[in-house]
């Protein structure tokens, strides 16, 4: 018998409305959700809990907070997939181009999703990354 | 040192061209608002057609344009170039002291005229004047562009600030379409509560924006009158009384008896409202706010001290600009427009005063607004 094991997703984002909306959706989709409002909070959760996947906002309080957290997660366990969520393009008009494999390896994220996030796109990425990982 | 200014001499007489080039060779001049001396690089054209071709390739800064040319006339050249975007300064050179031609040329966009025959000194004087005008025009254009850029920047930040609460509310409404979300009472009421918080925040931001534009447009009629500062201060406190009570924040008012102030009631009320509401908003639960109003030496001082999260020196440095919001762990969940203190500073300026802040992280901030009051 296979145990019904909920996968745990860590959300790190300083926008509490985004956190809550994502939590409601992911819980509805059958995940267990841990939410952190900043890098330090997320790192504390990372110490205590096992996570299967992380969704990280690129720009939290510190400009590079998301990168730093991403790096921390990968250092703990390189097999944990990280989805980097970024509002860089819509907020600043800057293109944040990480289309190539090399650029992706540089940001240490497995997927990049633009804000505003479409939930279907996000779940597709989650399924793909958790599927790869299984 | 500025790059040399480019001059294009247009004249069909070879002697004239050479004379002008010679007079301007090694000529340096001090121009207003330009560091050091400015030199000139001179090129020549024999006809209007050739001049237009050369202008097309590289726009000169100053055009010395003979009126009487073999093909198209100097005035024709002038008509062509006034349609161009890039601004050069044209000096019309008239074959004889013909006032009519000079007036026509100036009407059609020439900056000045020079009547033949002229001495090298006269030529240099007119070139110096033209150079000065060119620099002034460039500065004015730069200022206008800066203003436009700042305006666009403001609008773009504003649009983003208004979009974000709306997106949050939209996201929640989308969630509420799902019956399983609606049926979960705890989740549902949490969602509705956040929608209310974000719409209130958005409404307040629009109010702050209206305050700021009312101040800046200068269209609002000021009603300067004797003000009762105590009533205004109490109204400002009343405004935030509910939030303060809920969070156990104590507000004390200390107003020296009878502080007279002549001013516009709306402006002063806005100033106090913003300072007092910030003192509550950025306070800790169970904290204190002290509002102190005093007068001496023709100055009214409004001081609002809180026991809140405080700020570092770097954070206070950029606090009074439009949309300046201090982003850190402690302010993460506090909503605000970032326009309040900018408005406070603008009100103070209307009274020949200013607002300053002293702050210590984790201890609190004290804002001091000083208003100059003309002697009674």
Interface residues (C-beta under 8 A of the other chain):
Chain A: X14 X15 X16 X17 X18 X20 X21 X24 X25 X28 X37 X38 X40 X61 X91 X116
Chain B: X160 X167 X168 X171 X172 X175 X178 X180 X181 X187 X190 X191 X194 X198 X327 X328 X329 X332 X333
